[in-house]
């Protein structure tokens, strides 16, 4: 749609109200008094908002120089020098923190220059978040005459440009009115596009219908489920995973190149970044393999319990061959091992003690105990002979403390 002199929050709220949808989002902010393209996503398409906000932008702007220069060639040369990675500080009018940041300008060219009015028209292709207002100020500083931005229009946002059937707010309102009153959705289809239109520039992976719903539930994108793939896929490249009908399933990050995919027969092809398709749009096709079918049959026959776990009547061949990779099964396997080790530990200690001790050992232990008792008795007699109230008090206190400790441990 085309945006002019309106706050983005208001525009998004108007579209939500006109189309009567729950979710809306936009592809990037525009400064006040800036016109041009704005992609508004509705419902499921809002899952692509982040990827569209980080996509490249193109602008056509007018710069006004404060003093005259020799000619348009000087301005075009200065504009060409301001390409690549540049330091920028957001202007005062921007609604963000004014801290220094690096933004990349991919390409720029001078369209026209009017020496009498000192106005120049230029085109810029840049990274998301670039401030053209700051670029115009830098252009004036580079020429030594000073400059400022006069007008600005965004002509492209991501893959959508103002030539690609962009519409106005009036078109959205008229299309919805026509659908409500005459049930004619032809105008509405020209206003609202499918979300796959935003993903035409991405490399594609075509999945089998049996793997679609599993991916919607978060399953890994494995090579056996891939039906077709596009040339030129690189590792860590953002790709789109689609069905045989061309419906977008998810955004993913490639973990294999095209060459590796063509030579391998197993492995993880890509890592899911954002699931787009709703769950259960396609039928569930997991659990239809030979082992899963055999497991269901054994549950019906009573050879396994209702959860598929082995019982007393389970054949020994099944317990040896079948491996359950679920988390609950792993926990069940680990738990008995820990218990068994804990039980065995004290038994080993007892055995070692019995081996080390000889039949003479108990008699020696008894003699040592008698000696200790005799020493205690002598010490008690000596303490009784020595008078002192303080000592008796301390002994009583010690006894009390010991009693308290015993009570605490017993609780």
Residue, then its C-alpha position, 0 to 999 in steps of 0.5 A: x500500500x502507499x503511505x503518506x503523512x500518517x503514523x504507522x500505528x494508525x495505518x495498521x489499526x485502520x487496516x485491522x478495522x477495515x478487514x476485520x482481522x486480529x493480527x496486523x504488522x508492518x515491514x518497517x517504519x517511515x519518518x514523518x512527511x515521507x511517502x512510499x511503500x509499506x508492506x502490511x501483513x495480516x494474520x499468518x503473514x505476520x510471522x514474516x514481519x521480522x524478515x521483511x523489516x530486515x530486508x533492503x530498501x530503495x528510496x528516491x529523494x531530493x536534497x537541497x544544498x545551502x550554497x551553489x556548486x560548480x555542477x551536477x558532476x561534483x554532486x554525483x561524485x560525492x554521492x558515489x563516495x558515500x557507498x558501503x558501510x557508513x557511520x550514522x547517527x539518527x536525526x533529531x526527528x527520529x523516535x529512536x535512541x541517538x547512538x552511532x551505528x553502522x549502515x550499508x549503502x549498496x548503490x546510489x546514483x544521481x538522477x538530476x540536478x537543478x543548479x538554479x534552485x540547488x536541488x538534486x534528485x537521487x536514488x539509493x539502495x540501502x540496508x534496512x535502518x539507513x537514515x537518508x536524512x543523515x545521508x543528505x547532511x553528510x553529502x552537504x558536509x562532503x561538498x563543503x556547502x551544507x545540505x538537507x533532505x527536501x523530500x523522500x519516497x520509498x520505492x521498494x521494500x524487500x521484494x515489493x516495489x511501488x510498480x508491483x500493484x501497490x494499493x492505497x487505503x481507499x482501495x482496501x476500503x472499496x475492496x472490502x465493501x464490494x465483498x461485503x455487499x456483493x460477495x465479489x472477492x476479485x477486487x479483494x484478491x488484487x489488494x490482499x496477496x498470498x504471503x508466498x509473494x514475499x518469499x519469491x527471492x528465497x531458495x526453495x526446498x520442496x517437501x513430501x506431503x507426508x512430512x509437512x505436518x511433522x515440520x509444522x509440529x517442529x520436527x527436523x527437516x530430514x533428507x528422506x522427506x525432501x522431494x526437490x531442491x533448488x540450485x545454489x543453496x549454501x550453508x547458513x543461507x535462509x531458505x523457504x520450505x514449501x509443499x508440492x502445491x507451493x504453500x510455504x511451510x516454514x523459514x529455515x537455515x540451510x545446513x547442507x549445500x546443494x552438492x551435499x544434498x545430491x550426494x547424501x541419502x540421510x541427515x538434517x538438511x536445514x534448521x527451522x527458523x519460523x514455522x508459517x503453516x498452521x498445524x494439522x493443515x495436512x494429515x498426520x503421517x508419522x507412525x505408519x512405518x513397519x515398526x510402528x504398525x507392528x507395535x500397534x498390532x502387539x498392543x491390540x494382541x495384549x503383548x504390550x501395554x496400552x502405552x506400548x511398553x513391554x510386559x511379562x507376555x512380551x516376546x524376548x525378540x521384541x525387547x532385544x531389537x526394539x529401541x525406544x528413543x523417547x525421553x520417558x523411555x530413557x528415564x525409565x532405563x536410567x532409573x533402575x541402574x542408579x537404584x541398583x548401584x545404590x543397593x550394591x554399594x553397601x553390600x560391597x562394603x560389608x563384604x570387604x569388612x568381613x574379608x579384612x576382619x579375622x576371628x581375633x578382631x572382635x576380642x581386640x575391639x572388646x578390650x579397647x572398649x573396656x579400657x575406654x570405660x575405665x578411663x571415663x570412670x577415673x575421670x568422673x571420680x577425679x572431677x567429683x573430688x574437685x569442688x566447683x559449681x561452674x563445672x557442674x553448670x557447664x556439664x549440665x549445659x552440654x547435656x542440654x545441648x546434646x539433647x536438643x541436637x538429638x531432637x532436631x535430628x529425630x524430627 
